[in-house]
Amino acid sequence: MYEAFLKTHSYLRWVVLILALITVVKYLIGWLQKKSFTASENKISLFYSIAMDIQLIVGLVLYLFLSPITNSFHIDMKDTFSRFWGMEHITMMILSVALVHIGRVVVKKAKTDAARFSKGTIYFLLSLLIMLVSIPWPFLEIIGRSWF
């Protein structure tokens, strides 16, 4: 069961990243080109939010119940591996999910299309950047994982 959840979490990462990129680009273009906010922008940010929520749930199941990594060690702040998996990854990813949800609320409450696009761009871009920093990319020596 651990392997199935880990593979799901790994593959879903790409869905989340693609949706994040599409959302940020769509909002940025709307902001820079002073476009009208449409249902299309709302839907893409909704899909991004849903994908993030699913990814968070799968990640929490791994973190809390299935992972031999997080279930078998005490977080040692001096050990890069332990600190990343025990604290940094989960904290930053929860922050990234929170920013997506805050961004959606701020966008809905904004009074003008320009405000919707600008605020959405900022929140969704911050979410994407935090996510990119928190992924265990293969080129990271101690904590790296495979692309898939």
N, C-alpha and C positions, 0 to 999 in steps of 0.2 A: 504494500500500500504506500510505503514511503516513496518508492521509486516513481509510482504513478503521480503522486502529488508533486514531487520534485520536477518531473518532466512537464507537467501541466503548468507549474509556476514558471519554468524556464521558457516554454513556448509562448505562454500568455504575455511574457515580458515584451515580445516583439509586437503583439497586437496593441498593447498599451502604448509602447513607444511610437508606433505608426499613428495611432489616434491622437497622441499628444502633439506630434509634429504637424499633423493636418490641422488640428485645432489652433495651435499657435500661429501657423502660417495664415489660416483663414481669417483669424481675428486681426492679425497684424496688417494684412492686405485691406481688410475692411476699415481699419483705423487710418492707415496711410492714404487710402483712396477715398475716404469720407463716404463710404457706402451706407446704404440703409441696412439695418439689422433685420434679418429674416429668420424664418423657422429653420432654415438650413444651418445657420450658426448655432442656434439653440440645440438642435439635434446632435451636431457633432460633439459639442461639449457634454451633452447628456451621455452619449455613447462612451466618451472618454471617462466620464465619472463612473459609469456602470462597470467598464473594464477595470478601472482602478479598484473599485469595491470588490469585484470578484478576485482580483489578484491579491488584495489584502486578506480576504477570507482564506484563500488557499495558503498564503504565506503564514497566517496565524495558526492554521491547523498544523503546518509543518513546524513552526517555531514552538508551539505549546505542547504538541502531542507526538509528532512522528520523527522529528529530526534527531539522529544520534549525536549530531554536533551540538545543538543547543540543549539537549537533555543530559549531556554527559560532562559538563564542565561548569566550573565557577568562573564568572567573568573576572579576568585579570587585566586591569587597565594597562599594564605594561606589555602584555602579549597582544600583538596586532591581530592575529587570527581570532582570539577569544573576544577581544573588544569589538571587532567588526561584526561578528556573527551574533554576539550576545547583546550588543547595545546599539552600535552605530547604524547598521542596516535597517533594523526594525524601527528605530526612532525616526530616521530620516524618511523612510517610506511612509510612515504614518503621517508625518508632517506634509509630505507631498500629496497624499490623499486629502488631507484637511484643506490644503490650498486649493485643490480642484473644487471641493464643495463650497468653500468660502467664495471662490471666484464665480461659481454659478449663482450664488445668492446675490452677490454684488452686481453681477450683470443683470439679473432680473429686476433689481431695485433701482438701477440707473435710470435716469430720466431721459437721456438723449442717446441716440445711436452712437455718437462719438464717445460718450462715456462708457457705453456698453463694450465697445471694441477696445478702448484703451485699458480699461480695468480688467477685462477678460484677458487681453494679451499679457498684462503684467502678472496676474495670478497664475495663468496657465503656463507661462514661460518659467516662472519661479518653480512651479511644480515639476516641470520637465527637467530643469537644471539640477534640482535636488535629487531627482530620480537618477539622472545620468551619473552623478557623483557617487550614488549609493549602490549602484549595480556592481556585482563582483565580476568585472570584465576579465577575459582570459589573459590579458597582458599585465594584470596586477599580480605580482609575485606570490605573496603568501595567501591571499584570499581569492585569487582568480578561479573562475569556473569556465567551462566550455561555452561556446557560442550557443549551442542547443543542448 
